[in-house]
Amino acid sequence: MDSYEIFLQTRRQRVSDGVEASLLGGCDGASQILVLVWPQLGDFDSLESAWWLQRAADTLAQRHIAVRAVGIGDRASGQQFCVYSGFPADCLFVDETAELHRELGLYAGLTLDFPGLKPGQTAWLNLMLMCAGMASPGTLREVLRGYTGDRSAPQLIGDNETVQAGPLPPLTGKTFRWAGGSGFQRPFELATLRLRNMTEVLSHWSTYVPNAAYLTQRGGTFLLDADGELLYEYRDRGILGFAANMANPLDFLDHQAPMANAA
């Protein structure tokens, strides 16, 4: 069964109203459908992906691209996620056991067995090893990019925007100009946004992660045309690797060809 058929048959709880609904419902009239299958809703990748989608919301609407996302968690996880990220609750569905991820054959992450530990404890240790780069290609490089900056990536924090990240004092975009200029991703800019996300998740850990057994599960990105043809897919192989081009995760929307597989 191909990914479109799987999505077509998928019904999950919708965060906005708690109803079990069709994942692709309400997409009539869309020129394309962008489906994001996210890992745990408290994962760095889920929150960062949602941030990029919100940044591009007007462009997606102008191009009539419908967006649907499925994340691991329960409805309370989804509600907290939407309040924090601004992602529309009627476009977010939750999968408590990562069943959709398995149906799609997405990467389960590091699955070393640690005798005597509960599944959640085992997943936590495997997650820590992945954060250190084990079975998670590109993670350490991406962490470093968050600190050093990237001239190939756009500026992430507006000059008049204020960001509160953990124990740091409030920072504005002008602060980052002192670190290297403007018009591109400056040093520490992305790391600051990630610290803000981490602070949010740790402050509401039990809400975002009701079951820690799926912490290592990775996600995927799928772009379909109006007839269900798969135009693009990307399957995540590591933490902080939710896109083929992390400097501009949605750039594939401007370079479409039938089944341009970036996995």
Buried (B, 14 or more C-beta within 10 A) or exposed (E): EEBBEBBBEBEBBBBBEEEEBBBBEBBEEBEBBBBBBBBBBBBBBBBBBBBBBBEBEEEBEEEEBBBBBBBBBBBBBBBBBBEBBEBBBEBBBBBBEBEBBEBBEBBBBBEEEEEEEEEEEBBBBBBEBBBEBBBBEBBBEBBEBBEBBBEEBEBBBEEEEEBEBEEBEEBBBBBBBEEBEEEBBBBBBBBBBBBBBBBBBEEBEEBBBBBBBBBBBBBBBBBBBBEBEBBBBBBBBBBBBBBBBBBBBBEBBEEEEEEBEEE
